[in-house]
Amino acid sequence: MAVPQGTSKAAPPELRRAIGLPLLVLYGLGITIGAGIYVLVGAAAETAGFYAPTAFLVAAFVMAFSALSFAEFSGRIPESAGEAAFVQAGFNRGWLSLGTGLLIVFAAVVAGAAISLGCAGYLAVLVPWPKPVLVSIIVVAMGLLAAKGILESVLFAGILTVIEIAGLMVIVVAGYIHNPDLFAALPSAFPHVSDTVALQGVFAASLIAFFAFIGFDDVVNLVEETRNPTKTMPWAIAISLVLVTVIYFLVVFVAVQSVPIDQLAGSEAPIGLLFERLTGFSPLAITLVAIVATLNGVVIEIVMAARVVYGLGRRGRLPQVLARVNATTQTPLVATFLITAVMLGLALAVPLDYLVETTSQIILAVFALVNVALVVVKIRGDALPDGVFTVPLVMPVIGAVSCLFLLIGPYFLI
């Protein structure tokens, strides 16, 4: 039917392009740092001992090749569906694309649930309420913030990110002041290549550490809300991964050199314990920073998962109602509220350790699939938009192999 003269059919509201490079980097740092370093230092130290810093480097190495693949794909296919769109481009299988998207959503929801449990643990030090009550308040509040608007959500996350990075750097500086010869022991953080027992521990701990690196992949799901994404996205991914690797290595090195391994492993708040030992002050300050970091992780996981659901809905893989963007907030409200509800349910029903391990395994499998998809796209010679960042074919090949090796590494070395 023709539209009457003098009137126009209103275009459906779209996502708002409001994010530049600084906020995108802070977003990447925020979701990465908020995803586990405040909780997982003890677990990594228990598994790898003094070699725990190397486990974080191994996890970063695996991430680096996949990060390059994501950077190229974000230019080839600048859509919020992220990994699902990348897999669709490589294999042209709707069921595989949907399955990938749902796995990413599930991993994000599980990760957010795990982080909310960690946040509630720190918050309980200040507010002695039942844990289920604290978890419910945390998840619902962050869900409402994510629904309000992307600029508000990312700006909030950026402010919290600055605070949480400052908290970690205080740990590093305090470690050096406490022991000026600390960094002379850096070589001891790397096991000898012939020490298979130590290497097995490193690879096992790297799977734990991998959870603490999850984040750069979430950045690509904001591509439709990023200004000049073709240039901005690769830089944001690279800067985020480099900075977080340096921060993690230094913090974990200081931790295993400054506090006995058994005490780190036995603490529910290892960063708080480390802060107290190095500074002699009450761990209250670092507890507040840990609360900030984990709140940050929760809100960003909700934002990212909602964008994937939105992207899948827009592609027709999920009900169209999930692709609706609210005209006022310019956010996918239905998708956001759905993610919040599922995250809350998981947080109240599933233990933390299971959530962390499951998330890492899912993400590694999806990363391997995305890398293979880019290999297929490159070999097939798909058209490349102008100005897109590209990597040599060998990079996604190594990315796929390294992801699979990280999954089987500990068993391979037995």
VODOBA-175400 format. One record per residue (C-alpha): residue number from 1; x, y, z. Coordinates in steps of 0.25 Angstrom, whole numbers, plus 5000, padded with zeros to 4 digits. Layout:
REM residues N
<n: NUM; x: X; y: Y; z: Z>
...
***
This chain:
REM residues 414
<n: 1; x: 5000; y: 5000; z: 5000>
<n: 2; x: 5005; y: 5014; z: 4996>
<n: 3; x: 5009; y: 5023; z: 5007>
<n: 4; x: 5000; y: 5036; z: 5006>
<n: 5; x: 5007; y: 5048; z: 5001>
<n: 6; x: 5012; y: 5057; z: 5012>
<n: 7; x: 5015; y: 5046; z: 5021>
<n: 8; x: 5026; y: 5036; z: 5023>
<n: 9; x: 5027; y: 5022; z: 5029>
<n: 10; x: 5035; y: 5024; z: 5042>
<n: 11; x: 5048; y: 5015; z: 5042>
<n: 12; x: 5050; y: 5006; z: 5053>
<n: 13; x: 5059; y: 5011; z: 5064>
<n: 14; x: 5074; y: 5007; z: 5063>
<n: 15; x: 5085; y: 5005; z: 5073>
<n: 16; x: 5092; y: 5018; z: 5076>
<n: 17; x: 5106; y: 5020; z: 5071>
<n: 18; x: 5112; y: 5027; z: 5083>
<n: 19; x: 5125; y: 5020; z: 5087>
<n: 20; x: 5139; y: 5024; z: 5083>
<n: 21; x: 5153; y: 5018; z: 5085>
<n: 22; x: 5155; y: 5022; z: 5099>
<n: 23; x: 5142; y: 5017; z: 5104>
<n: 24; x: 5143; y: 5004; z: 5096>
<n: 25; x: 5157; y: 5001; z: 5102>
<n: 26; x: 5151; y: 5003; z: 5116>
<n: 27; x: 5140; y: 4994; z: 5113>
<n: 28; x: 5149; y: 4983; z: 5108>
<n: 29; x: 5158; y: 4985; z: 5120>
<n: 30; x: 5146; y: 4986; z: 5130>
<n: 31; x: 5139; y: 4973; z: 5125>
<n: 32; x: 5153; y: 4966; z: 5125>
<n: 33; x: 5158; y: 4970; z: 5138>
<n: 34; x: 5144; y: 4969; z: 5144>
<n: 35; x: 5143; y: 4955; z: 5139>
<n: 36; x: 5151; y: 4948; z: 5150>
<n: 37; x: 5165; y: 4953; z: 5154>
<n: 38; x: 5159; y: 4958; z: 5168>
<n: 39; x: 5154; y: 4943; z: 5170>
<n: 40; x: 5163; y: 4934; z: 5162>
<n: 41; x: 5177; y: 4938; z: 5167>
<n: 42; x: 5176; y: 4927; z: 5178>
<n: 43; x: 5171; y: 4916; z: 5169>
<n: 44; x: 5182; y: 4919; z: 5159>
<n: 45; x: 5193; y: 4919; z: 5170>
<n: 46; x: 5187; y: 4906; z: 5175>
<n: 47; x: 5189; y: 4899; z: 5162>
<n: 48; x: 5202; y: 4904; z: 5157>
<n: 49; x: 5209; y: 4909; z: 5169>
<n: 50; x: 5220; y: 4919; z: 5167>
<n: 51; x: 5218; y: 4917; z: 5152>
<n: 52; x: 5204; y: 4923; z: 5152>
<n: 53; x: 5208; y: 4936; z: 5145>
<n: 54; x: 5213; y: 4927; z: 5133>
<n: 55; x: 5199; y: 4921; z: 5133>
<n: 56; x: 5193; y: 4935; z: 5130>
<n: 57; x: 5203; y: 4938; z: 5119>
<n: 58; x: 5199; y: 4925; z: 5113>
<n: 59; x: 5184; y: 4929; z: 5113>
<n: 60; x: 5188; y: 4942; z: 5107>
<n: 61; x: 5196; y: 4936; z: 5096>
<n: 62; x: 5184; y: 4927; z: 5092>
<n: 63; x: 5175; y: 4940; z: 5093>
<n: 64; x: 5185; y: 4948; z: 5084>
<n: 65; x: 5182; y: 4940; z: 5071>
<n: 66; x: 5167; y: 4939; z: 5073>
<n: 67; x: 5167; y: 4954; z: 5076>
<n: 68; x: 5174; y: 4956; z: 5062>
<n: 69; x: 5163; y: 4948; z: 5056>
<n: 70; x: 5152; y: 4955; z: 5063>
<n: 71; x: 5158; y: 4969; z: 5059>
<n: 72; x: 5158; y: 4965; z: 5044>
<n: 73; x: 5144; y: 4959; z: 5045>
<n: 74; x: 5139; y: 4972; z: 5052>
<n: 75; x: 5142; y: 4979; z: 5039>
<n: 76; x: 5137; y: 4969; z: 5030>
<n: 77; x: 5124; y: 4967; z: 5037>
<n: 78; x: 5121; y: 4979; z: 5046>
<n: 79; x: 5109; y: 4973; z: 5053>
<n: 80; x: 5104; y: 4972; z: 5067>
<n: 81; x: 5102; y: 4957; z: 5066>
<n: 82; x: 5118; y: 4955; z: 5067>
<n: 83; x: 5122; y: 4941; z: 5067>
<n: 84; x: 5109; y: 4936; z: 5061>
<n: 85; x: 5111; y: 4945; z: 5049>
<n: 86; x: 5125; y: 4941; z: 5047>
<n: 87; x: 5122; y: 4926; z: 5047>
<n: 88; x: 5110; y: 4928; z: 5038>
<n: 89; x: 5120; y: 4935; z: 5028>
<n: 90; x: 5130; y: 4924; z: 5029>
<n: 91; x: 5120; y: 4912; z: 5028>
<n: 92; x: 5107; y: 4917; z: 5023>
<n: 93; x: 5100; y: 4908; z: 5033>
<n: 94; x: 5088; y: 4914; z: 5040>
<n: 95; x: 5088; y: 4904; z: 5051>
<n: 96; x: 5103; y: 4905; z: 5053>
<n: 97; x: 5101; y: 4921; z: 5054>
<n: 98; x: 5090; y: 4920; z: 5064>
<n: 99; x: 5097; y: 4910; z: 5072>
<n: 100; x: 5109; y: 4918; z: 5073>
<n: 101; x: 5101; y: 4930; z: 5077>
<n: 102; x: 5094; y: 4923; z: 5087>
<n: 103; x: 5107; y: 4917; z: 5093>
<n: 104; x: 5113; y: 4931; z: 5094>
<n: 105; x: 5100; y: 4936; z: 5101>
<n: 106; x: 5100; y: 4925; z: 5110>
<n: 107; x: 5115; y: 4927; z: 5113>
<n: 108; x: 5113; y: 4942; z: 5116>
<n: 109; x: 5101; y: 4939; z: 5125>
<n: 110; x: 5109; y: 4928; z: 5132>
<n: 111; x: 5121; y: 4937; z: 5134>
<n: 112; x: 5112; y: 4949; z: 5139>
<n: 113; x: 5105; y: 4939; z: 5149>
<n: 114; x: 5119; y: 4935; z: 5154>
<n: 115; x: 5124; y: 4949; z: 5155>
<n: 116; x: 5111; y: 4953; z: 5163>
<n: 117; x: 5114; y: 4942; z: 5173>
<n: 118; x: 5128; y: 4948; z: 5175>
<n: 119; x: 5122; y: 4962; z: 5176>
<n: 120; x: 5112; y: 4957; z: 5187>
<n: 121; x: 5124; y: 4950; z: 5194>
<n: 122; x: 5131; y: 4963; z: 5195>
<n: 123; x: 5119; y: 4971; z: 5198>
<n: 124; x: 5115; y: 4962; z: 5209>
<n: 125; x: 5127; y: 4967; z: 5217>
<n: 126; x: 5120; y: 4981; z: 5217>
<n: 127; x: 5106; y: 4977; z: 5217>
<n: 128; x: 5103; y: 4964; z: 5225>
<n: 129; x: 5090; y: 4961; z: 5217>
<n: 130; x: 5087; y: 4947; z: 5212>
<n: 131; x: 5095; y: 4944; z: 5199>
<n: 132; x: 5083; y: 4941; z: 5190>
<n: 133; x: 5078; y: 4955; z: 5194>
<n: 134; x: 5091; y: 4962; z: 5190>
<n: 135; x: 5092; y: 4954; z: 5177>
<n: 136; x: 5078; y: 4958; z: 5174>
<n: 137; x: 5080; y: 4973; z: 5176>
<n: 138; x: 5093; y: 4972; z: 5169>
<n: 139; x: 5088; y: 4966; z: 5156>
<n: 140; x: 5075; y: 4973; z: 5156>
<n: 141; x: 5082; y: 4987; z: 5158>
<n: 142; x: 5092; y: 4984; z: 5147>
<n: 143; x: 5081; y: 4979; z: 5138>
<n: 144; x: 5073; y: 4992; z: 5139>
<n: 145; x: 5086; y: 5000; z: 5137>
<n: 146; x: 5088; y: 4992; z: 5124>
<n: 147; x: 5074; y: 4995; z: 5119>
<n: 148; x: 5075; y: 5010; z: 5122>
<n: 149; x: 5085; y: 5013; z: 5110>
<n: 150; x: 5098; y: 5008; z: 5104>
<n: 151; x: 5106; y: 5022; z: 5107>
<n: 152; x: 5101; y: 5022; z: 5121>
<n: 153; x: 5105; y: 5007; z: 5123>
<n: 154; x: 5119; y: 5008; z: 5116>
<n: 155; x: 5122; y: 5021; z: 5123>
<n: 156; x: 5118; y: 5015; z: 5137>
<n: 157; x: 5127; y: 5003; z: 5133>
<n: 158; x: 5138; y: 5012; z: 5129>
<n: 159; x: 5139; y: 5019; z: 5142>
<n: 160; x: 5138; y: 5006; z: 5150>
<n: 161; x: 5150; y: 5001; z: 5141>
<n: 162; x: 5159; y: 5012; z: 5145>
<n: 163; x: 5156; y: 5010; z: 5159>
<n: 164; x: 5159; y: 4995; z: 5158>
<n: 165; x: 5172; y: 4996; z: 5150>
<n: 166; x: 5176; y: 5006; z: 5161>
<n: 167; x: 5174; y: 4996; z: 5171>
<n: 168; x: 5182; y: 4986; z: 5164>
<n: 169; x: 5194; y: 4995; z: 5162>
<n: 170; x: 5194; y: 4999; z: 5177>
<n: 171; x: 5196; y: 4984; z: 5179>
<n: 172; x: 5208; y: 4984; z: 5169>
<n: 173; x: 5214; y: 4996; z: 5175>
<n: 174; x: 5212; y: 4992; z: 5189>
<n: 175; x: 5219; y: 4978; z: 5186>
<n: 176; x: 5231; y: 4986; z: 5181>
<n: 177; x: 5232; y: 4995; z: 5193>
<n: 178; x: 5231; y: 4983; z: 5202>
<n: 179; x: 5242; y: 4976; z: 5195>
<n: 180; x: 5251; y: 4984; z: 5185>
<n: 181; x: 5258; y: 4972; z: 5180>
<n: 182; x: 5244; y: 4965; z: 5176>
<n: 183; x: 5246; y: 4966; z: 5161>
<n: 184; x: 5260; y: 4960; z: 5162>
<n: 185; x: 5252; y: 4947; z: 5164>
<n: 186; x: 5244; y: 4948; z: 5150>
<n: 187; x: 5252; y: 4937; z: 5144>
<n: 188; x: 5246; y: 4927; z: 5154>
<n: 189; x: 5232; y: 4930; z: 5149>
<n: 190; x: 5236; y: 4921; z: 5136>
<n: 191; x: 5237; y: 4906; z: 5137>
<n: 192; x: 5248; y: 4899; z: 5130>
<n: 193; x: 5243; y: 4892; z: 5117>
<n: 194; x: 5247; y: 4879; z: 5122>
<n: 195; x: 5239; y: 4880; z: 5135>
<n: 196; x: 5226; y: 4873; z: 5130>
<n: 197; x: 5219; y: 4873; z: 5144>
<n: 198; x: 5221; y: 4888; z: 5145>
<n: 199; x: 5216; y: 4890; z: 5130>
<n: 200; x: 5204; y: 4881; z: 5133>
<n: 201; x: 5201; y: 4890; z: 5145>
<n: 202; x: 5203; y: 4903; z: 5136>
<n: 203; x: 5193; y: 4898; z: 5125>
<n: 204; x: 5183; y: 4894; z: 5136>
<n: 205; x: 5184; y: 4907; z: 5142>
<n: 206; x: 5183; y: 4914; z: 5128>
<n: 207; x: 5169; y: 4909; z: 5127>
<n: 208; x: 5166; y: 4916; z: 5140>
<n: 209; x: 5173; y: 4928; z: 5135>
<n: 210; x: 5166; y: 4928; z: 5122>
<n: 211; x: 5153; y: 4932; z: 5129>
<n: 212; x: 5160; y: 4944; z: 5134>
<n: 213; x: 5163; y: 4948; z: 5120>
<n: 214; x: 5149; y: 4947; z: 5114>
<n: 215; x: 5146; y: 4961; z: 5109>
<n: 216; x: 5152; y: 4965; z: 5096>
<n: 217; x: 5142; y: 4956; z: 5089>
<n: 218; x: 5131; y: 4964; z: 5096>
<n: 219; x: 5136; y: 4977; z: 5090>
<n: 220; x: 5132; y: 4973; z: 5075>
<n: 221; x: 5118; y: 4972; z: 5079>
<n: 222; x: 5117; y: 4987; z: 5081>
<n: 223; x: 5122; y: 4989; z: 5067>
<n: 224; x: 5108; y: 4995; z: 5063>
<n: 225; x: 5109; y: 5005; z: 5074>
<n: 226; x: 5124; y: 5009; z: 5071>
<n: 227; x: 5128; y: 5021; z: 5064>
<n: 228; x: 5137; y: 5018; z: 5052>
<n: 229; x: 5137; y: 5003; z: 5056>
<n: 230; x: 5146; y: 4999; z: 5044>
<n: 231; x: 5158; y: 5007; z: 5050>
<n: 232; x: 5154; y: 5007; z: 5065>
<n: 233; x: 5151; y: 4992; z: 5067>
<n: 234; x: 5164; y: 4986; z: 5064>
<n: 235; x: 5171; y: 4997; z: 5072>
<n: 236; x: 5162; y: 4995; z: 5084>
<n: 237; x: 5164; y: 4979; z: 5084>
<n: 238; x: 5179; y: 4980; z: 5083>
<n: 239; x: 5181; y: 4991; z: 5094>
<n: 240; x: 5171; y: 4984; z: 5103>
<n: 241; x: 5178; y: 4970; z: 5102>
<n: 242; x: 5192; y: 4976; z: 5103>
<n: 243; x: 5189; y: 4985; z: 5116>
<n: 244; x: 5181; y: 4974; z: 5123>
<n: 245; x: 5193; y: 4964; z: 5120>
<n: 246; x: 5203; y: 4973; z: 5127>
<n: 247; x: 5194; y: 4976; z: 5139>
<n: 248; x: 5190; y: 4961; z: 5141>
<n: 249; x: 5205; y: 4956; z: 5140>
<n: 250; x: 5210; y: 4967; z: 5150>
<n: 251; x: 5199; y: 4965; z: 5160>
<n: 252; x: 5200; y: 4949; z: 5160>
<n: 253; x: 5215; y: 4950; z: 5161>
<n: 254; x: 5214; y: 4959; z: 5173>
<n: 255; x: 5203; y: 4950; z: 5179>
<n: 256; x: 5211; y: 4937; z: 5178>
<n: 257; x: 5224; y: 4944; z: 5183>
<n: 258; x: 5218; y: 4951; z: 5195>
<n: 259; x: 5208; y: 4941; z: 5201>
<n: 260; x: 5209; y: 4926; z: 5203>
<n: 261; x: 5202; y: 4918; z: 5192>
<n: 262; x: 5194; y: 4910; z: 5202>
<n: 263; x: 5188; y: 4923; z: 5208>
<n: 264; x: 5185; y: 4929; z: 5195>
<n: 265; x: 5178; y: 4916; z: 5191>
<n: 266; x: 5170; y: 4916; z: 5203>
<n: 267; x: 5165; y: 4930; z: 5203>
<n: 268; x: 5152; y: 4934; z: 5198>
<n: 269; x: 5157; y: 4948; z: 5195>
<n: 270; x: 5172; y: 4946; z: 5191>
<n: 271; x: 5174; y: 4960; z: 5186>
<n: 272; x: 5169; y: 4966; z: 5199>
<n: 273; x: 5178; y: 4956; z: 5207>
<n: 274; x: 5190; y: 4961; z: 5198>
<n: 275; x: 5186; y: 4976; z: 5200>
<n: 276; x: 5186; y: 4974; z: 5215>
<n: 277; x: 5200; y: 4966; z: 5215>
<n: 278; x: 5207; y: 4976; z: 5207>
<n: 279; x: 5201; y: 4989; z: 5212>
<n: 280; x: 5198; y: 4986; z: 5227>
<n: 281; x: 5185; y: 4993; z: 5225>
<n: 282; x: 5171; y: 4988; z: 5226>
<n: 283; x: 5166; y: 4980; z: 5213>
<n: 284; x: 5154; y: 4989; z: 5213>
<n: 285; x: 5159; y: 4998; z: 5202>
<n: 286; x: 5162; y: 4987; z: 5193>
<n: 287; x: 5149; y: 4980; z: 5196>
<n: 288; x: 5142; y: 4993; z: 5191>
<n: 289; x: 5150; y: 4992; z: 5179>
<n: 290; x: 5147; y: 4977; z: 5177>
<n: 291; x: 5132; y: 4981; z: 5178>
<n: 292; x: 5134; y: 4991; z: 5167>
<n: 293; x: 5141; y: 4982; z: 5158>
<n: 294; x: 5131; y: 4971; z: 5159>
<n: 295; x: 5119; y: 4980; z: 5158>
<n: 296; x: 5126; y: 4985; z: 5145>
<n: 297; x: 5127; y: 4971; z: 5140>
<n: 298; x: 5112; y: 4968; z: 5142>
<n: 299; x: 5107; y: 4980; z: 5135>
<n: 300; x: 5116; y: 4978; z: 5123>
<n: 301; x: 5113; y: 4963; z: 5122>
<n: 302; x: 5098; y: 4967; z: 5122>
<n: 303; x: 5100; y: 4978; z: 5111>
<n: 304; x: 5108; y: 4968; z: 5102>
<n: 305; x: 5099; y: 4956; z: 5103>
<n: 306; x: 5087; y: 4965; z: 5100>
<n: 307; x: 5094; y: 4970; z: 5088>
<n: 308; x: 5096; y: 4956; z: 5083>
<n: 309; x: 5082; y: 4952; z: 5085>
<n: 310; x: 5078; y: 4965; z: 5078>
<n: 311; x: 5087; y: 4962; z: 5066>
<n: 312; x: 5081; y: 4947; z: 5065>
<n: 313; x: 5067; y: 4953; z: 5066>
<n: 314; x: 5070; y: 4963; z: 5055>
<n: 315; x: 5076; y: 4951; z: 5046>
<n: 316; x: 5063; y: 4943; z: 5048>
<n: 317; x: 5070; y: 4933; z: 5057>
<n: 318; x: 5062; y: 4936; z: 5069>
<n: 319; x: 5048; y: 4943; z: 5071>
<n: 320; x: 5047; y: 4957; z: 5065>
<n: 321; x: 5042; y: 4963; z: 5078>
<n: 322; x: 5057; y: 4961; z: 5083>
<n: 323; x: 5062; y: 4970; z: 5072>
<n: 324; x: 5053; y: 4982; z: 5076>
<n: 325; x: 5060; y: 4994; z: 5080>
<n: 326; x: 5053; y: 5004; z: 5090>
<n: 327; x: 5051; y: 5017; z: 5083>
<n: 328; x: 5055; y: 5025; z: 5097>
<n: 329; x: 5067; y: 5017; z: 5102>
<n: 330; x: 5071; y: 5012; z: 5088>
<n: 331; x: 5074; y: 4998; z: 5095>
<n: 332; x: 5068; y: 4985; z: 5092>
<n: 333; x: 5060; y: 4984; z: 5105>
<n: 334; x: 5053; y: 4971; z: 5103>
<n: 335; x: 5067; y: 4964; z: 5101>
<n: 336; x: 5073; y: 4971; z: 5113>
<n: 337; x: 5062; y: 4967; z: 5122>
<n: 338; x: 5062; y: 4953; z: 5117>
<n: 339; x: 5077; y: 4952; z: 5120>
<n: 340; x: 5076; y: 4958; z: 5133>
<n: 341; x: 5066; y: 4948; z: 5138>
<n: 342; x: 5073; y: 4936; z: 5133>
<n: 343; x: 5086; y: 4941; z: 5139>
<n: 344; x: 5079; y: 4943; z: 5152>
<n: 345; x: 5074; y: 4929; z: 5152>
<n: 346; x: 5088; y: 4923; z: 5149>
<n: 347; x: 5094; y: 4931; z: 5160>
<n: 348; x: 5084; y: 4926; z: 5170>
<n: 349; x: 5085; y: 4912; z: 5166>
<n: 350; x: 5099; y: 4908; z: 5161>
<n: 351; x: 5112; y: 4907; z: 5169>
<n: 352; x: 5123; y: 4917; z: 5165>
<n: 353; x: 5134; y: 4907; z: 5162>
<n: 354; x: 5125; y: 4900; z: 5152>
<n: 355; x: 5121; y: 4913; z: 5145>
<n: 356; x: 5136; y: 4917; z: 5143>
<n: 357; x: 5140; y: 4904; z: 5137>
<n: 358; x: 5128; y: 4903; z: 5128>
<n: 359; x: 5130; y: 4917; z: 5123>
<n: 360; x: 5144; y: 4915; z: 5119>
<n: 361; x: 5142; y: 4902; z: 5112>
<n: 362; x: 5130; y: 4908; z: 5104>
<n: 363; x: 5138; y: 4921; z: 5100>
<n: 364; x: 5150; y: 4913; z: 5095>
<n: 365; x: 5141; y: 4904; z: 5087>
<n: 366; x: 5135; y: 4916; z: 5080>
<n: 367; x: 5148; y: 4923; z: 5078>
<n: 368; x: 5153; y: 4911; z: 5071>
<n: 369; x: 5141; y: 4911; z: 5062>
<n: 370; x: 5142; y: 4926; z: 5059>
<n: 371; x: 5157; y: 4924; z: 5055>
<n: 372; x: 5153; y: 4912; z: 5046>
<n: 373; x: 5142; y: 4921; z: 5040>
<n: 374; x: 5152; y: 4932; z: 5036>
<n: 375; x: 5162; y: 4921; z: 5030>
<n: 376; x: 5150; y: 4917; z: 5021>
<n: 377; x: 5146; y: 4931; z: 5017>
<n: 378; x: 5161; y: 4935; z: 5014>
<n: 379; x: 5163; y: 4922; z: 5006>
<n: 380; x: 5150; y: 4924; z: 4998>
<n: 381; x: 5154; y: 4938; z: 4995>
<n: 382; x: 5141; y: 4946; z: 5000>
<n: 383; x: 5141; y: 4960; z: 4996>
<n: 384; x: 5148; y: 4970; z: 5006>
<n: 385; x: 5142; y: 4983; z: 5009>
<n: 386; x: 5151; y: 4995; z: 5007>
<n: 387; x: 5160; y: 4999; z: 5019>
<n: 388; x: 5158; y: 4986; z: 5027>
<n: 389; x: 5169; y: 4981; z: 5036>
<n: 390; x: 5174; y: 4967; z: 5032>
<n: 391; x: 5183; y: 4957; z: 5037>
<n: 392; x: 5191; y: 4946; z: 5030>
<n: 393; x: 5184; y: 4932; z: 5028>
<n: 394; x: 5194; y: 4926; z: 5038>
<n: 395; x: 5188; y: 4934; z: 5049>
<n: 396; x: 5174; y: 4928; z: 5050>
<n: 397; x: 5181; y: 4914; z: 5048>
<n: 398; x: 5189; y: 4916; z: 5060>
<n: 399; x: 5177; y: 4922; z: 5067>
<n: 400; x: 5169; y: 4910; z: 5065>
<n: 401; x: 5180; y: 4900; z: 5069>
<n: 402; x: 5184; y: 4908; z: 5081>
<n: 403; x: 5170; y: 4908; z: 5086>
<n: 404; x: 5168; y: 4893; z: 5085>
<n: 405; x: 5182; y: 4891; z: 5091>
<n: 406; x: 5178; y: 4899; z: 5103>
<n: 407; x: 5166; y: 4890; z: 5105>
<n: 408; x: 5174; y: 4877; z: 5104>
<n: 409; x: 5188; y: 4882; z: 5109>
<n: 410; x: 5187; y: 4877; z: 5123>
<n: 411; x: 5183; y: 4863; z: 5118>
<n: 412; x: 5193; y: 4863; z: 5107>
<n: 413; x: 5204; y: 4864; z: 5116>
<n: 414; x: 5200; y: 4853; z: 5126>
***
